[in-house]
Amino acid sequence: MSPRRSLAALAVALFAWGASACADLWGEDTLSTPGSLGTDSGPGAEGGSPSPDGGDRADGGGGQGAPCVGFTLSPCDAGMSEPYSGTVYFEYAPPQIAGEEAGTFSTNASFVSSQAMGTFGLTCSSPLTGKCCLIDLPSGSPPPQTSLSAGPISISDGADPIGIRDYDTDNYGGSSSLRWKPHDTLGAQANGDTIAGFSGSIVAPAPVAGLTPAFTTSGTPVVLPTTVDLRVSWTPDDVAGSQILLEVTASPSAIVCLTDDGDGAITIDAGLLGALKDASKGGAVSILALRAVQKRVASSNAVVLLSGYTTVEGSATF
């Protein structure tokens, strides 16, 4: 896996992998924005599911577990509202490398038991500073999990069918053959198997534009100060529920920030940047912006998310 793809994979894991496990377990110290997870109506689709202690997580109060990243990537020890969890992914990475004309599209799906999902997470290793915190990168992989079937998943772009993702033995695999445009309505419909049937749609986010400083994998790296704050801004996308995750990685640690897309900027505290520099081993430093739209859709036995995201990556230096 190239550095570009591995960095994107980490950001996607931060934003989406734990989202389906903990979508209704909002915590006071989480970086997620209460109410930002859109829903399609139906059983099990409401973002305000009662918590195990009788409260309502949609207002952001009373979450359990450590401060966490994305849509609650803690071990989620408060419990789950459904026995299964999963996500249908729509990814687009715009071209950033010479000779790459169309960028990279990917469509995939994954469903597992909620109990298995709840045993692995990424938590803040520092207090939240603004909308950012420091995390320790995982040294290994998530524990092995049995991938489950929801039956064939029909993918549509507006009213037009564009493909079917078939479950094969133990997974759906990935597809790079499907194409869509920014702000297209992407739909997913499954008749069900172990995972009960579901149907819903999201609006595909547009690539992150207007980044200041500019992110590039081949030009001048982003200079990360340690004595003054770093402000990263972008042109907001006019899609309801869109969010921006910003990630600065210097192994074995990373800074992650999450905010509403409409904010148009994130400021990373100089103290966090200094801590990241001190924790790093002098290796490569990378920066990534991920724009995502997620929606929970109705399934009678699973927390199912539709997740559309796009990434822009660049090199960085202290």
matplotlib code that plots the C-alpha trace (Angstrom):
import matplotlib.pyplot as plt

x = [0.0, 1.4, 1.9, -1.0, -3.4, -2.4, -2.9, -6.3, -7.2, -6.3, -8.5, -11.4, -10.9, -11.0, -14.2, -16.1, -14.9, -16.1, -19.0, -21.4, -20.4, -21.2, -23.4, -25.9, -23.4, -22.6, -20.1, -19.4, -15.7, -16.1, -14.9, -18.2, -20.9, -24.1, -26.9, -24.5, -25.3, -28.3, -31.0, -33.5, -36.8, -37.7, -37.1, -33.6, -32.8, -33.3, -30.1, -31.7, -31.8, -32.2, -28.9, -28.5, -28.9, -32.2, -30.8, -30.8, -27.4, -28.5, -28.1, -24.4, -24.7, -23.8, -21.6, -19.4, -15.9, -12.7, -12.6, -12.7, -12.3, -14.7, -18.2, -17.1, -14.2, -13.9, -14.3, -18.0, -18.4, -21.8, -23.5, -25.2, -28.7, -28.6, -26.7, -25.0, -23.2, -21.9, -21.2, -21.6, -18.7, -18.5, -15.0, -13.5, -9.8, -9.2, -6.0, -2.9, -0.2, 1.1, -0.6, -3.6, -6.5, -9.7, -8.8, -9.8, -13.3, -14.1, -17.3, -17.4, -19.4, -18.7, -21.0, -19.9, -21.3, -21.6, -20.0, -16.9, -16.9, -17.0, -13.7, -11.4, -11.1, -8.9, -9.0, -7.4, -4.1, -4.4, -7.2, -9.3, -7.8, -10.4, -11.6, -8.4, -6.5, -3.5, -3.9, -1.5, -1.6, -2.5, 0.5, -1.5, -4.7, -8.2, -9.1, -10.2, -14.0, -16.4, -17.8, -21.6, -24.0, -26.9, -27.5, -26.7, -26.5, -27.9, -26.1, -27.8, -27.0, -30.2, -32.8, -30.2, -28.9, -25.1, -24.0, -24.5, -22.1, -22.3, -21.3, -18.7, -18.0, -16.9, -16.8, -18.2, -14.8, -14.2, -15.1, -13.4, -15.6, -18.5, -18.5, -20.4, -20.2, -20.1, -23.6, -25.1, -27.6, -26.0, -28.4, -27.9, -30.6, -30.2, -33.0, -31.2, -29.6, -28.0, -28.1, -31.8, -32.6, -32.1, -32.5, -31.3, -29.3, -26.7, -25.4, -21.9, -19.5, -17.4, -13.6, -12.1, -11.2, -9.5, -7.2, -4.9, -2.1, -2.2, -1.8, 0.4, 2.2, 4.8, 5.4, 6.2, 5.3, 3.0, 5.2, 4.0, 4.8, 5.3, 5.4, 2.2, -1.1, -1.8, -5.0, -6.2, -9.1, -11.1, -14.2, -17.3, -19.4, -23.1, -24.3, -26.3, -24.4, -21.0, -18.0, -14.3, -11.7, -8.2, -5.3, -1.6, 0.4, 4.0, 4.4, 3.8, 1.2, -1.2, -3.3, -7.0, -9.6, -13.3, -15.6, -18.7, -17.8, -19.5, -17.0, -14.5, -11.5, -9.8, -7.0, -4.5, -3.0, 0.8, 1.1, -0.4, 1.9, 4.9, 3.7, 3.4, 6.9, 8.3, 6.5, 7.6, 10.6, 11.8, 10.1, 7.8, 5.0, 1.7, -1.4, -4.9, -8.3, -11.3, -14.8, -17.6, -21.4, -22.9, -26.4, -27.9, -30.5, -33.2, -32.5, -34.4, -31.3, -28.3, -26.8, -26.2, -24.4, -24.1, -20.8, -19.6, -16.2, -13.4, -9.8, -6.9, -3.4, -0.1, 3.4, 4.4, 7.4, 8.2]
y = [0.0, 3.4, 6.1, 8.0, 5.2, 4.2, 7.7, 7.9, 4.5, 5.8, 8.8, 6.8, 4.4, 7.4, 8.8, 5.8, 2.5, 3.2, 5.3, 2.4, 0.8, 3.9, 6.1, 6.7, 6.9, 10.6, 11.8, 15.2, 14.9, 13.4, 15.3, 14.4, 17.0, 16.0, 15.8, 15.8, 12.2, 12.4, 9.7, 8.2, 7.5, 4.0, 1.5, 1.9, 5.0, 7.7, 9.5, 10.0, 6.4, 5.9, 5.1, 2.1, 4.4, 5.8, 9.1, 10.4, 10.6, 13.0, 16.0, 15.2, 14.6, 11.7, 9.6, 6.9, 5.8, 7.9, 11.0, 9.7, 10.6, 10.9, 9.5, 8.0, 5.7, 4.7, 1.0, 1.9, 0.1, 1.7, -1.0, -1.0, -0.5, -3.3, -6.6, -5.7, -2.7, -1.8, 0.8, 1.2, 3.4, 5.8, 7.2, 9.6, 10.8, 13.6, 13.4, 14.6, 12.6, 13.4, 11.2, 10.5, 12.0, 10.9, 10.4, 7.2, 5.9, 3.1, 1.5, -1.1, -2.4, -4.1, -5.5, -7.2, -7.9, -4.8, -6.6, -7.2, -3.6, -2.4, -4.0, -1.7, 2.0, 5.1, 7.5, 10.9, 10.7, 14.4, 16.7, 18.2, 21.6, 23.4, 20.8, 18.8, 16.2, 14.0, 10.2, 7.3, 5.4, 1.7, -0.6, -3.5, -4.2, -4.4, -7.8, -10.3, -10.1, -12.2, -10.1, -10.6, -10.4, -8.1, -9.8, -8.1, -4.3, -2.3, 1.0, 3.9, 7.4, 9.3, 7.2, 5.3, 1.9, 1.9, -1.4, -4.2, -5.2, -9.0, -10.7, -13.4, -16.0, -13.6, -10.0, -7.6, -6.7, -3.3, -1.8, 1.0, 0.8, 2.9, 6.6, 9.6, 13.4, 15.8, 16.3, 13.3, 11.4, 8.0, 5.2, 1.8, -0.9, -4.4, -7.0, -8.5, -11.7, -11.9, -8.1, -7.1, -5.2, -1.4, 1.4, 5.0, 7.6, 10.3, 13.3, 12.8, 15.4, 17.6, 17.4, 19.7, 22.9, 26.2, 24.7, 27.2, 26.2, 24.1, 20.3, 18.7, 15.3, 16.5, 20.2, 22.4, 20.6, 22.3, 23.9, 23.0, 25.7, 24.8, 28.3, 29.7, 28.1, 26.6, 27.7, 25.5, 26.8, 25.6, 26.5, 25.0, 22.5, 23.3, 19.8, 19.3, 17.4, 17.6, 17.5, 18.0, 15.8, 17.1, 14.8, 15.4, 12.2, 11.8, 8.2, 7.0, 9.8, 12.0, 15.1, 14.8, 17.5, 17.4, 20.3, 21.2, 21.8, 25.2, 26.5, 26.8, 26.5, 24.6, 26.0, 23.5, 24.7, 25.2, 23.1, 20.1, 20.6, 20.7, 17.6, 15.8, 16.9, 15.7, 12.3, 11.7, 9.7, 12.1, 10.2, 11.4, 13.8, 13.9, 16.0, 15.1, 16.7, 14.4, 15.7, 13.3, 13.0, 10.1, 9.0, 6.2, 4.2, 1.9, -1.8, -3.8, -5.5, -3.3, 0.2, 0.8, 3.9, 5.3, 7.1, 9.4, 10.9, 12.5, 13.1, 15.5, 14.7, 16.4, 16.2, 18.3, 19.2, 20.8]
z = [0.0, -1.0, 1.7, 0.0, 0.2, 3.8, 5.0, 3.4, 4.9, 8.4, 8.0, 6.7, 9.7, 12.0, 10.5, 9.4, 10.8, 14.3, 13.3, 12.7, 16.0, 18.0, 15.9, 18.7, 21.6, 21.7, 24.4, 25.9, 24.9, 21.5, 18.4, 16.7, 16.3, 17.9, 15.4, 12.4, 11.5, 9.1, 9.1, 6.8, 8.6, 9.6, 12.4, 13.9, 11.9, 14.4, 15.5, 19.0, 20.0, 23.8, 25.5, 27.8, 30.9, 29.5, 28.2, 24.6, 22.9, 20.1, 22.4, 22.9, 26.7, 28.9, 26.6, 28.2, 27.5, 26.8, 24.6, 21.1, 17.5, 14.6, 15.3, 18.6, 18.1, 21.7, 22.8, 23.0, 26.3, 26.8, 24.6, 21.2, 20.1, 17.4, 17.2, 13.9, 12.4, 9.0, 6.4, 2.6, 1.4, -1.6, -1.9, -4.4, -4.3, -6.9, -9.0, -7.3, -9.1, -12.6, -15.2, -12.9, -14.9, -13.4, -9.7, -7.9, -7.2, -4.8, -3.6, -0.8, 2.1, 5.4, 8.1, 11.4, 14.9, 17.0, 19.9, 17.7, 16.6, 20.1, 21.2, 19.1, 19.0, 18.7, 21.6, 22.2, 24.1, 24.9, 26.1, 23.3, 22.3, 20.3, 17.8, 17.8, 19.8, 19.7, 19.1, 19.3, 16.0, 16.4, 16.2, 14.8, 13.0, 14.4, 15.8, 13.1, 12.5, 10.4, 7.6, 7.2, 4.3, 3.6, 0.3, -3.1, -2.7, -5.6, -6.2, -8.0, -9.1, -8.9, -10.8, -12.7, -11.5, -11.8, -10.3, -7.8, -5.0, -4.4, -1.2, -2.0, 0.7, 3.4, 2.1, -0.6, -2.0, -3.5, -6.9, -8.7, -11.8, -10.6, -11.3, -10.1, -9.9, -7.0, -5.5, -7.3, -5.1, -4.4, -3.3, -1.8, -1.5, 0.0, 0.4, 3.4, 4.6, 8.1, 8.0, 7.6, 4.4, 4.1, 1.6, 1.5, -0.2, 0.4, -1.6, -2.8, -1.4, -3.7, -3.6, -1.0, -2.8, -1.8, 0.8, 2.5, 2.9, -0.3, 0.1, -2.5, -2.7, -5.1, -4.5, -1.5, 1.8, 4.4, 7.1, 10.5, 13.1, 16.8, 18.2, 16.6, 15.7, 12.3, 10.5, 7.7, 5.6, 2.7, 0.5, 2.2, 0.3, 0.3, 1.4, 4.6, 7.3, 5.5, 7.8, 7.5, 9.3, 9.3, 10.1, 10.6, 10.9, 12.2, 13.3, 16.0, 16.6, 14.8, 15.3, 14.3, 14.1, 13.2, 12.4, 10.4, 6.7, 6.8, 9.4, 6.5, 8.8, 11.6, 13.8, 15.3, 18.5, 18.5, 21.7, 19.9, 16.9, 19.3, 21.1, 17.7, 16.8, 20.1, 19.8, 16.2, 15.2, 12.5, 9.7, 7.0, 8.0, 6.1, 6.2, 4.9, 4.7, 4.4, 3.6, 4.5, 4.5, 6.5, 7.0, 9.1, 7.2, 8.5, 9.2, 11.7, 13.2, 12.3, 12.6, 8.9, 7.6, 4.1, 3.9, 1.1, 1.4, -0.6, 0.4, -0.4, 0.9, 1.1, 2.5, 5.5, 7.6, 10.9]

ax = plt.figure().add_subplot(projection="3d")
ax.plot(x, y, z, "-o")
ax.set_aspect("equal")
plt.show()
